[in-house]
Amino acid sequence: MSIAEIKLKVNAFLLTNLRNRELPYDQDIFALGLVNSLFAMQLVNFVETEFGIKIEQEDLEIENFNTVNAIADLAYRKLGSAMKA
């Protein structure tokens, strides 16, 4: 799966869950106040389920989840690691 495909899936999830608010891929959803702790956990669950990866404790940094680009980069890295294993 390409990083562009991952970004599209992440963006679609955010659009659905953030009241169809269109965001640039580099917009910080935490800084905008769009994310509470419950939604943050839903976002982690979405990434794990959608991409078939495991988010480890060390991955739970806000920098990995604050933008579409950051989420996609994390998923892409984890998918690459899973393929090498």
C-alpha positions in Angstrom: 0.0 0.0 0.0 1.3 3.4 -0.9 1.6 6.3 1.4 -0.9 8.2 -0.7 -3.4 5.4 -0.2 -2.8 5.5 3.5 -3.3 9.3 3.6 -6.7 8.9 1.7 -7.9 6.3 4.2 -6.8 8.4 7.2 -8.4 11.5 5.8 -11.7 9.7 5.1 -11.7 8.5 8.7 -11.1 12.0 10.1 -13.7 13.5 7.8 -16.3 11.0 9.0 -15.5 11.6 12.6 -14.8 15.3 12.7 -18.1 16.4 11.3 -16.9 16.4 7.6 -14.4 19.1 8.4 -11.9 19.2 5.5 -8.3 19.6 6.8 -5.0 20.0 5.1 -2.8 16.9 5.6 -0.4 18.9 7.7 -3.0 20.5 10.0 -2.5 19.6 13.7 -5.9 18.1 14.8 -4.8 18.3 18.5 -3.8 22.0 18.3 -7.2 22.7 16.8 -8.9 21.1 19.8 -10.7 18.5 17.6 -9.4 15.5 19.5 -10.3 14.4 23.0 -8.8 11.4 24.8 -11.6 9.0 23.7 -11.2 10.0 20.0 -7.4 9.6 20.3 -8.0 6.0 21.3 -10.5 5.5 18.5 -7.9 6.9 16.1 -5.2 4.4 17.4 -7.8 1.6 17.0 -8.6 2.7 13.5 -5.0 2.7 12.5 -4.4 -0.8 13.9 -7.5 -2.3 12.4 -7.4 -0.6 9.0 -3.8 -1.3 8.3 -3.3 -4.5 10.2 -0.5 -3.2 12.4 0.2 -3.0 16.1 0.7 0.3 17.7 3.3 -0.2 20.5 3.6 1.9 23.6 6.6 3.8 22.1 4.5 4.8 19.1 2.0 6.6 21.3 3.6 10.0 20.9 1.4 12.9 19.9 3.8 13.7 17.0 2.7 10.3 15.4 -1.0 11.2 15.5 -1.4 15.0 15.2 -1.7 15.2 11.4 -2.8 13.1 8.5 0.8 13.1 7.3 2.1 11.9 10.6 -0.4 9.1 11.0 0.3 8.0 7.4 4.0 8.1 8.0 3.7 5.9 11.1 1.4 3.4 9.4 3.7 3.2 6.4 6.8 2.6 8.6 4.9 0.0 10.6 3.7 -1.7 7.4 7.3 -1.8 6.1 8.5 -3.3 9.3 5.8 -5.9 9.2 6.9 -6.9 5.7 10.5 -7.4 6.8 9.6 -9.5 9.8 
